[in-house]
């Protein structure tokens, strides 16, 4: 089979051993080939238009300024046709769930063997979403958020990030907004929920299933 008819797989993984191993496995398949492999999100995003991936294998915890969750969000914005599969050490991590909310379609563990990796690629190609039952449960629970919430989608996102202990600066960076804008959103959240502190806002959010 020529490379034109194979699915283009992009690998983003800072561990060169894992990167090379995954690349070899992908290239051994008749249905996929590694179009490129990078050690950081920044490099991958810079070359996205050239690589034109169908599938991205994205490490969650990367060194440098951008982690895999932020990377997944940007890649899905810039290359909507690409399916992102997160690569993680901990399969039941809250980070995996956050990555799925950022646009990833599934995940595999770094210890995935030859068959597990190729099976995940095949599943994604067929419109599936490789993930464990625990993570699938977290995804389902997320749909049970109160439909009558007074908060906008952006305010809900910000409240979720506050619940994760993120600072104004981290919220601004993650959502690509200014620190002042994030402060304005938080002020609006407090006003709508009729609270005066983060702890009060989070207590009310938990009670009323706002996040």
N, C-alpha and C positions, 0 to 999 in steps of 0.2 A: 504494500500500500504506500502511495507517495505521501509526502508530508502535507500536501495540499488537502488531502481528504482526512487527515488526522486532526484531532482536537489539540489546540495549542495550550500548553500548560506552562504557567509562570510560577517560579518558586521564590518565595521571600523567606529566608531563614538565615540567621546569623551564624549558626554552627555549621562550619564547612563540611564536616563529616556527614551530618544529617542531610545537608543540601545536596552533596554529591550522591549519597545513597538514594534519596528520593528521585534525583535526576536519572540515575541508572535504571531504577524500577520503571519510571514513566517511559523512558526510551525503549525499554524491552517490550512494551505493549504494542500490538498492531494497531491500536486505536488512538494512541496519544503520543505526543513528543514534547520534550522540554524546549520551549522557545527561548527561555533565558532563566537565569538564577541569580538572585541578588542577596546581599547581606543586610539590606535596610529598605524600609518603605520609601524613603526619599529617592533612592536610586530607581526603584521599580516604577514609581509614579512619574519620574522624569522621562523614562523610556516607554511609557505606556502606549503612546500612539504608534511607536515603532513596533513594539512586540505584539500588539493586538491579541491579548490572551483570551481564550474561551473559558479557561479555569485558572484561578489563582490559588496556590497553596500558601497560606499566609501564617507565619509564626505570630502568636499573640504577644509574647514578651520579647520585644526587640530593644537593643541598646540605642542610644541617641535620643533625638527629640521626639520621635513619633513611634507609638506602639502599634501593634497589629490592628487594634480596634479602630483607631483613628485612620490607619491606612486603608482598612476595609471600607470605611465610610467614603473616603475620597475616591477610591477606585470604583466603587459602585456609582458615584456621581459622574465620573469621567468616562467610564466604560460599562454602561448598564448591561451590555450583553454578557459580561464576564460573571461567572459564578465564583464566589469566594468560599474556599474551604479553610477553616482555621486549623492550625497545627498547634497542639498544646501538650504540656506535660501532665496537667491535671484535668481529666475529662469531666469532672463534676464541678468545675470552677465557675464562680459567678461571672468571671471574665468571659467565659464561653457564651453565656447567656447575653452579656452586653454586646459581644461581637455579632451574635445573631440579630439583635435589635438594630445593629449598625448596618445590616445588609448582608451578612454572611449567610450561606445556605446550608452549612453543616460544619462538621469538624472531624478531625482524626487525631489520635495521640502520636507523640513523637516516637513511641515504641511500635507503631503500626508495622506489621510485616508486609511482605510483598503482596499477598492476596488482599489484605485489608485496605491497603492504599489503592490498588487497582479497582477493588470493589466500590470504594467511595467515589472514585472518578466515574465509574460506570453508572452508579446510582444518581449522581448529580446530572450526568448527561441525559438520563431518562426523566429528569424532573423531580427526582427524589431529594431527600435531605438526610444524609447520614449523621445520626446523633444518638446518644444513649437515652433510655427511657426517663432518667432523672432530669436531663436537660429539656427533653420534650415536655415534661410536666411543667417545668418553669415557664416555658413558652406559652403553654395553654393557660396557666394561672395569670399570665400577664394580660390575657384578653378579658379577664374578669374584673378589670378596673371599672369603677363607678361610671356609667355612661352619662350621669347627670352632673359630673364634676364642673364646678364654675371656672376651672382653669383652662387656658388655651393649651394646645399641644406643646408649644415652646415652654410655657410655664410648668407643665407637667414634667418635661424633660429636665428642666432646671431643678425642680424639687427632687426628682430622682437622683440627680447628681449630688445635691446637698445631703441626701440620705446616705450616700456613699462616702461622705466626709470630704467632698471636693471643696477647695477654696474658690473665691471669686476668680482668681487668676486661672486656675485649672478649668473652671466652668467656661470661662471666656475662650480659652485655647481649644477645648474640646468641641465647642459649638461654633467656633469661628466668629465670635462677636466680641465687642469691646467690653472692658471691665465695667464701664459706666452703664452699658446696656444691660449687662447681667445684674447689676445692682438695681436698675429700674424694674426689671422683671421680678426680682426678689421682693421689692417694695410692693409691687402689685399683688404678688402672691399673699403677702402678709395682710394686705388690705382686704382681699377677697375672702380669705379664711378667717379674718378678724382675730389675728394673733400678733404677738409682738416679738417673737424670738424663733430661732431655728428649731429649738426643741419643741415649742408649742406647735409650730407648723408641721413638724414630722409626726407628732402625736395625733394631730387632727387628720393628717394624710393617711395614717395607718388605720385610724378608727373608721374613716369614711371611704377607705379603699380608693384613694385618689392617685396612688402610684402602685 
